[in-house]
């Protein structure tokens, strides 16, 4: 079952929405939790995805005040962590991992990643 979930998630070109947790901080620093995924126009909430595969699906993005971040993709029991740096460039939030930049949409409370 875990292999099917991993294969499904890796095969999709996903748009991932992460919503901020906790109080209103200034700027993007904070913790964001996966709320939905969109692939090919089909949007599913994290609850719907979890029910479909019969397992908890979690993803947490933590943007730290020192401009570093950790992305925990706890989809499988082992999980997978990615870390890097983040910066604001005007209205754009940019995540960088190993020299590669991933621009994301940030509206003040939600981050949308095109993966």
Helices and strands as residue ranges (DSSP letters): H 2-11, E 15-21, E 30-39, E 42-45, H 46-53, E 60-63, E 68-72, E 81-89, E 92-97, E 100-106, E 110-114
